[in-house]
Structures are given as structure tokens and as C-alpha cells.
Amino acid sequence: MARPAQKIRISPGDALIVVDVQNDFLPGGSLAVPDGDAVVPVLNRYLAGFVARELPVYATRDWHPANHCSFKAQGGPWPPHCVAESPGAQFAALLKFSSGTFVISKATQPDKDAYSGFEGTDLDARLRARNIKRLFIGGLATDYCVLNTVRDARRLDYDVYLLSDAIRAVNVKPDDGRKAEAEMQHLGATPLSLSTLDT
């Protein structure tokens, strides 16, 4: 699907969702996404646009107990990562969140995993309380938490813009990220980049 030719202007009823831009997913982290830190300066420009218009920003984060089911020691697929209160679970230091950013913690129970920012959280309720209709979604990682957050957003009937220049993939298989982007567009998410956003 081609990127939209016309500029997209953010306005009341829009929200920015920054997915899991945490230290353990950045280079040097325990579950580093290749080139994951490249999303930070791009997201900062989106953040600036939303803050300037006083539009809401939501930041999701993995906030795992030390014995979380997704960890290899418990039979899961991943090394320990984003353990609650640990340095690895903190948001990227260079990410310029405002003091009004809403933080959504997910996968906080030992026996339940959650790739989507909506799963087991009050994100949907928070968005509906503010009459949000359109979501602008970027972050880490394309083929896991971004994909699943977009899936749920579309299932819940939000209009979704995927920030194509502010996502990076794990790529356990080399084309996982590309396939995830294709699936999100098939579900109705519109790819967007800074060049097509009118803030």
C-alpha cells in the first residue's frame, strides 16, 4: 500500500502511542532490537508535535516480575528483560516524554504474557474516556509488540496510523518485520512518516 499522498494533520481525537522503547530493547540491552535506538530521535519529533497541540501521549512498557513466564528459565522464548524497577525496564533516556505522558504497564503478572498494549491494561478505557478515535503508533518491536498493539487497536475499531519511520523489528526470521508491516496494512493501518505528517 502506498503512503498517503496528502498530509495528515493531527487534531483533537488523536493520540500517540509509543510502544516499549525501553533500555533492554536498545543496543546493549538483554533483548536488543537491531537498530532499535534509531527510533528515538524520530519519535521525539512526533512527541513534540503532539505535545505542542496538547494531544495525549501513551507509553507502553513491559513491566515483568523476575519469574515471568516469557523468560527462558520459566520455559518461555526470551532472556530475562524489562524486569519491573530494573534499569533495563526504564524508558530510553533520550526519549523526550512530557510530564503528562500516560504510562501503560503490561505483562505484570508472572503467568501472563502480553505483547499488545491493550492486553490486560486499561488503555482502551483511557482512550475512550478521552474520545480518542485515531491512534498514531510507533516503537519496538515491529514484529511483536507494535504488531499486536495495532491488531488490537483495529479490532477495537480505532483508526490507526503506523509510524513507519519509527519502528524496528527483531527479525527472528529475516522477513518478520516486513511481514508484520504488511499484515498491519492489511488490517487497515495506514503507513505514515514525518514527511506526510502535518503538525
N, C-alpha and C positions, 0 to 999 in steps of 0.2 A: 504494500500500500504506500502510495506517495505521501510525502509530508504535505500538510495543508498549505495551499498557496497563499492564502490570506493570513494576515496577522491575527493572532488570538490575543484578546485583551482580557486581563484578569479583572474581576469585578466582584461585588458582594454576592455571596452564594458560592464562592470558590474557596478551596483550602489546599494548602501544600502539605503533602505527606513525605517526610524524609525517612526512609526505611533503613534502620540498622547500620548507620555509619559509625561503627564502634571500633575501638582500637584493635580488638582481636581479629577483625576482618580487614585490617590495613596491613601493608607490608611490615613484617616483623612480628605480627600477631600470631596467635596459636592456630588460627584458621584463616590465613590471609587470602583475600581475593586478589588475583593478579591485577596490578594497576589500580587497586581499589582506592588509593589516595587521590587519584585523578578526579574523582567525583567531587571532592571537597570544594575547590575554587569555583566550579560550575554551580554547585548547589548554593554557594554563598551568594551568587548573583540572583538566583531565583529567590532566595531568602530575602535579599534586600528589596526586591520588587514587591513581595507580599507584605513585608513589614511596612514599607513606605505607604501602602494602601490600607494598612491596618486590617489585613486579612489574616485569618487564623493559620497557624503552622502547627503540625503534629509531628512528633519524632517518635518512631517506634524503636524499641530496643529488646534484644534478648536479655533476659534477667534471670539466669538459671541458678537453681540450687547446685551445690557441689556434686550431688549424686544424680544429676539429671539423666533421664532415660536416653537422650540423644548422644551421650558420651560413650566412647568405646568400652570403658570399664563396666558400663551397665548394659552392654550389648548393642549400643547404638552405632551409627556410622561415623561419628565425628570425634576428634580430640576434644578435651575439655576447653570450653570457650565461654566468654561473656558470663562468668560466674558473678552473681549479684555482689555489688560493692567492690569488686576487684578492679584494678587498673584496666584490664582488658575489656571490661564491660562499659567503660566510660566512653562518651561520645568523642569523636576526633577533636583534638584540641583546637585545630584551626577552623572548625565549623562555627560559623557566627550565628548561633541561635540567639534570639532576643529573650528577655526575661519572661515574656508572655507565651513562650512555646509550651504546648501541651505534650507531656511525655507519656507514652503508652508502653508499659512493660508487658512482655508476653513470655510464655513458656516458663512461668514462675513456679510451677508445681513439679515435683520430681518425676511423676509418672505420666506427664502430658507434654508433648511437644507441640509447637505452633510455629509454622512458617509465616502465616498471614498475620498482619497487624490487627485483624478483626477477630481472630480466633481466641476465645476465652478472655476478651477485653471489652471495655465499654466504648470502643472507638465509634461504632455505628451510632450508639445513643448520643454521644457527644456531638457528632456531626449533625444528626437530625435535630438536636436541640438548638443548633445554630442555623438551621435551614440551609445546610450545605447541599448543593446539587452537583457541583463539578469538583473532581479531585485531580490534582497535579502530583504525580507520583514518581519519585526517583530514589536512588540509593543502592544498597547492596543486599543480596546479590541478585542479578537479573534472573537467574535460573532457579532461584529458591524463594527468598522472602519477598522480593519485588513481584515475581510471577504470582505467588499465592495471594498477596495483598490485592493485586489487580483482579485476579479471579473473583475474590470475594466482593470487591467493590462493584464489579459488573453484575454479579449475582444479586447484589443488593440494590441494583438499578441506579448506581451513580454514573454520571458521565465521567470518563477517565481520559486524561492526557498523560501519556508515558513520556517522561523526560529522557529522551533517547541519548542525550549527551551527558547525562548524569547517572548512568548505570554502568556496572561492570559485572561480568559473570565469573562463577567458579570454573565452569567448563570441565567438570569431571570427565565428560566426553567432549571432544573438541568443538562440536557444534551445538552444545546445550544452550548457550546464550542466544544464538541465532534462532534456534527452535522456540525458545521461550518468548522472544520478541514477536515471532510470527504468530504464536498462539495468542498472545495478548492482543495483537491487532485483529486476529480472527474473532476474538471475543468482543471487539468493539472499541478497544482503546486506541486513541489517536496519537501517533508519534509526534513529538514536539521537541524543538530545540530552542536555544536562546534566540536564534536568528528569526524564529517565527513567533516569538512571544512579544506582545506589545504591553510593556509595563507602564 
